[in-house]
Amino acid sequence: MKNDDVQRPPKLNKKAYEKELKKLQAELVEMQQWVVETGARVVIIMEGRDAAGKGSAIKRITQYLNPRTCRVEALPAPTSREKGQWYFQRYVEKLPTAGEIVIFDRSWYNRAGVERVMGFCTSQEYRRFLHQAPIFERLLVEDGIILRKYWFSVSDEEQVARFTSRREDPLRRWKLSPMDLESITRWEDYSRAKDEMFIHTDIPSAPWFTVESEDKKRSRINVINHLLTTIPYERIEREVPEIPARPESEGTYERPPRTEFRYVPDVAAKLEEKKSKATKSSKSSKSSKSAKGTKKSKK
């Protein structure tokens, strides 16, 4: 079924995007400092269809953040031991302590999505999840955790276009798995699963926020802006440290000869040589053409 109500927005201007992104990323750094200083705990859930733009949005959010207090959790398939645990148990282990931000690149909602559609869980396990998830999230929020849940929405046409782009790009081909391709043939099944998931888990204390992701640049700006405007952080004033002057050498230290160390080959120098040769060749070619043109004009 086509998403006839999806209107493809115009591509966001690159310069405007980059300028706003830098501004928002600077604010994210301020927000993280507030989290660290106040001992806040932040959980951000990123969900959506395959190729909806979750991963690229997470990269922009974390690009300048301190990885010591901001981490991304993308859990693999559960082990045989984890399958015998309470379903939420392995996610509880990844929750933040005071002063931490944790971003789930897919989360416990795997059970309501891929596990439900692909038959990796029983109907009883699925129903139990829909009942327990709101309770679990209320407990998190009641304990003081700041919880944000984002659903990245993309049309079927755009999803196929992104899959095709991945297939043609050897650097991103690894992101195209058989499970991803199943999402094409099971589009309506995933739609029904998402609709039912929202019915049961879009609760006042932990609501879902939909991110329109037909244009990835727009979706990144929008999700970061929403994150910053809904978390009540304050700017923490910190003194900028002075860089001390290096003391004068006492002349007692002598560096060992460079020949005693192993250095990686300077292949970068070859790139400069190639660039220099290409520049000379280009100039020579232009000079030759210019000379020929002068001779012709004299004739």
C-alpha positions in Angstrom: 0.0 0.0 0.0 1.4 3.4 -1.0 1.7 6.2 1.4 -0.4 8.7 -0.6 -0.5 11.2 2.2 3.3 11.5 2.3 4.4 14.8 0.7 8.0 14.8 -0.2 9.5 18.1 1.2 12.1 20.0 -0.8 15.7 19.2 0.0 17.1 21.4 2.7 19.7 23.9 1.6 23.1 22.4 2.4 24.7 25.6 3.7 21.6 26.4 5.9 21.7 22.8 7.1 25.3 22.8 8.1 25.1 26.2 9.8 22.1 25.1 11.9 23.6 21.7 12.6 26.7 23.3 14.1 24.6 25.6 16.2 22.5 22.7 17.5 25.6 20.5 18.1 27.1 23.2 20.3 23.9 23.2 22.3 24.1 19.4 22.7 27.5 19.9 24.2 26.0 22.4 26.7 23.2 19.9 27.4 25.6 17.1 28.1 27.6 19.3 30.5 24.3 20.0 32.4 23.6 16.3 32.5 27.0 15.6 33.9 26.9 18.4 36.5 23.4 17.7 37.7 23.6 13.9 37.6 20.6 13.7 35.3 19.9 10.4 33.4 18.8 10.6 29.8 17.5 7.7 27.6 16.8 8.4 23.9 15.1 5.7 21.9 15.5 5.7 18.1 13.1 3.5 16.2 11.7 3.3 12.7 11.8 1.3 9.5 15.1 0.1 8.0 16.9 2.9 6.2 14.7 5.5 7.9 17.7 7.6 8.9 18.1 6.7 12.6 21.8 5.9 12.3 22.8 9.1 10.6 20.8 11.1 13.1 22.5 9.4 16.0 25.9 10.2 14.4 25.1 13.9 14.3 23.9 13.9 17.9 27.0 12.2 19.3 29.6 13.8 16.9 31.0 16.2 19.5 29.7 14.7 22.7 32.1 13.1 25.3 31.8 9.4 24.7 32.6 8.8 28.4 29.2 10.0 29.4 27.2 9.5 26.2 27.0 6.1 24.6 25.1 4.3 21.9 23.6 0.9 22.6 22.7 -1.3 19.6 22.2 -4.7 21.1 22.6 -7.8 18.9 20.3 -10.7 18.9 19.8 -12.2 22.4 22.0 -15.1 23.4 20.5 -18.4 24.6 21.0 -17.2 28.2 19.4 -13.9 27.5 16.4 -15.6 26.0 15.7 -17.2 29.3 15.7 -13.9 31.2 12.9 -11.4 31.7 12.7 -9.7 28.3 13.6 -6.2 29.6 16.5 -7.5 31.7 19.3 -7.0 29.2 18.1 -3.5 28.5 18.0 -2.6 32.2 21.7 -3.4 32.3 22.4 -0.7 29.7 20.4 2.1 31.4 22.4 5.2 32.4 23.7 6.0 35.8 23.8 9.6 37.1 25.4 12.0 34.6 25.0 9.8 31.5 23.1 9.8 28.2 22.2 6.5 26.5 20.9 6.4 23.0 19.3 3.1 22.0 19.7 2.4 18.3 16.7 0.2 18.3 15.5 -0.9 21.7 13.1 -3.1 23.6 10.6 -2.2 20.8 12.3 -4.9 18.7 9.6 -7.2 20.2 6.8 -5.1 18.9 8.4 -4.8 15.4 10.8 -7.2 13.8 10.2 -10.0 16.4 6.4 -9.7 15.9 6.5 -9.5 12.1 9.2 -12.2 11.6 7.7 -14.6 14.1 10.7 -14.5 16.5 8.4 -14.3 19.5 5.2 -16.0 20.4 1.8 -14.3 20.5 1.8 -14.6 24.3 5.3 -13.0 24.5 4.1 -10.2 22.2 1.0 -9.5 24.2 2.9 -9.6 27.5 5.3 -7.0 26.0 2.5 -4.6 25.0 1.2 -4.8 28.6 4.6 -4.5 30.3 6.3 -1.8 28.2 4.1 1.1 29.4 4.6 -0.1 33.0 8.3 -0.4 32.6 8.6 3.1 31.0 6.5 4.6 33.8 8.8 3.2 36.3 11.8 4.7 34.5 10.2 8.1 34.4 9.0 7.9 38.0 12.6 7.2 39.0 13.7 10.4 37.4 15.0 9.2 34.0 14.4 11.6 31.1 12.9 9.4 28.4 12.5 10.4 24.7 11.1 8.0 22.1 11.4 8.9 18.4 9.9 7.1 15.4 11.6 7.9 12.1 8.9 7.8 9.4 9.9 7.1 5.7 7.8 6.2 2.6 8.1 2.9 0.8 9.5 4.7 -2.3 12.2 6.5 -0.3 13.1 3.3 1.6 13.7 1.4 -1.7 15.7 4.3 -3.1 18.0 4.2 0.0 18.4 0.4 -0.2 19.4 0.8 -3.9 21.9 3.5 -2.9 23.4 1.2 -0.3 23.6 -1.7 -2.8 25.6 0.5 -5.2 27.9 1.9 -2.6 30.7 -0.6 -1.5 31.3 1.5 1.6 27.7 1.1 2.8 26.8 -2.3 1.3 27.3 -4.0 4.7 24.3 -2.1 6.0 22.0 -4.0 3.6 21.0 -7.3 5.2 18.5 -10.0 4.3 16.4 -8.8 7.2 16.3 -5.3 5.7 15.0 -6.6 2.4 12.3 -8.4 4.2 11.0 -5.0 5.2 10.1 -4.4 1.6 8.0 -7.5 1.1 6.4 -7.1 4.5 5.7 -3.4 4.4 2.0 -3.7 5.4 2.9 -6.2 8.2 5.3 -3.7 9.7 2.8 -0.9 9.3 0.2 -2.9 11.2 2.7 -3.7 13.9 3.8 -0.1 14.3 0.1 1.1 14.5 -0.7 -1.4 17.3 2.6 -0.6 19.1 1.6 3.1 19.2 -1.9 2.3 20.5 -0.5 0.5 23.5 2.8 2.4 24.2 2.1 6.0 23.3 1.4 7.1 26.9 1.4 10.6 28.5 4.4 9.9 30.6 6.4 8.4 27.7 4.9 9.6 24.4 6.1 8.8 20.9 7.4 11.6 18.7 7.3 11.0 15.0 10.2 12.4 12.9 9.4 12.8 9.2 12.4 11.5 7.5 11.9 11.8 3.7 14.8 14.3 3.8 17.5 13.2 6.1 18.9 16.6 6.7 15.5 18.0 7.8 15.0 15.0 10.1 18.4 15.5 11.8 17.7 19.2 12.4 14.2 18.5 13.7 15.0 15.7 16.0 18.0 17.5 17.6 16.0 20.7 18.0 13.1 18.7 19.6 15.5 17.0 22.0 17.0 20.3 23.1 13.7 22.0 23.5 12.1 19.2 25.6 15.0 18.6 28.0 15.1 21.3 30.7 18.8 21.8 30.7 20.6 25.0 31.7 23.9 26.4 30.6 26.7 25.6 33.1 29.3 28.3 33.3 32.8 26.9 33.4 36.1 28.6 33.5 38.1 28.2 30.4 41.5 26.7 31.5 44.6 28.7 30.9 47.3 26.9 28.8 50.5 27.1 30.8 53.7 28.3 29.3 56.2 25.5 28.5 59.2 25.8 30.9 62.6 26.4 29.4 64.6 23.2 28.8 67.3 22.5 31.4 69.4 20.9 28.6 69.6 17.6 30.4 67.2 15.7 28.1 68.5 14.4 24.8 66.1 12.7 22.4 67.2 9.3 21.1 68.1 9.1 17.4 65.1 8.7 15.1 66.7 5.6 13.6 65.9 3.7 16.8 62.1 4.1 16.3 59.8 2.4 13.8 57.7 4.9 11.8 54.7 4.2 9.6 55.5 4.8 5.9 54.7 8.3 4.7 52.3 7.4 1.9 50.8 10.9 2.2 53.9 12.3 0.6 53.1 10.3 -2.5 49.7 12.0 -2.7 51.4 15.4 -2.7 53.7 14.3 -5.4 50.8 13.1 -7.5 49.0 16.4 -6.9 52.1 18.4 -7.9 52.6 16.3 -11.1 48.9 16.7 -12.0 49.1 20.5 -11.5 52.3 20.8 -13.6 50.7 18.6 -16.3 47.6 20.8 -16.3 49.6 24.0 -16.5 51.8 22.5 -19.3 48.7 21.5 -21.3 47.1 25.0 -20.9 50.4 26.6 -21.9 50.6 24.4 -25.0 47.0 25.2 -26.0 47.7 28.9 -25.5 50.8 28.7 -27.7 49.0 26.9 -30.5 46.2 29.5 -30.4 48.8 32.3 -30.7 50.4 30.7 -33.7 47.1 30.3 -35.4 46.1 34.0 -34.8 49.5 35.1 -36.4 48.8 33.1 -39.5 
